[in-house]
Amino acid sequence: MAKYYKSIRANRTWTVAPRTTISIGWSWENDKEEGADQGAVVFMADPVSGQSEQVRLVTYDIGKRRRGPAPPTKVYYAMKIRNDSDITAKYGMEIVTFKDDLIN
């Protein structure tokens, strides 16, 4: 069983309009300590507590991509967030990066 390397909560809040889907990207390109390629990553839109109604956010279609065409190409991650709620939802990002072999 893989052990997660790091669990991250972004220190920022975003919004998504009711009943809409947005596309976002995430990158560690400027992180000289960690580097851009984080390997296997799980992303989740994390609804902020205390909103006026129940919030349901779905994070999906996550992909690891490379900028190009000139080598060395940088890795970035792209995904979609769908707001299934009837209100504009505030959310943060919860991220877990895996460094161990996920098969064992």
Secondary structure as UniProt FT lines:
FT   STRAND          4..9
FT   STRAND          14..16
FT   TURN            18..19
FT   STRAND          21..26
FT   TURN            29..30
FT   TURN            32..34
FT   STRAND          40..47
FT   STRAND          57..66
FT   STRAND          75..83
FT   STRAND          89..98
//
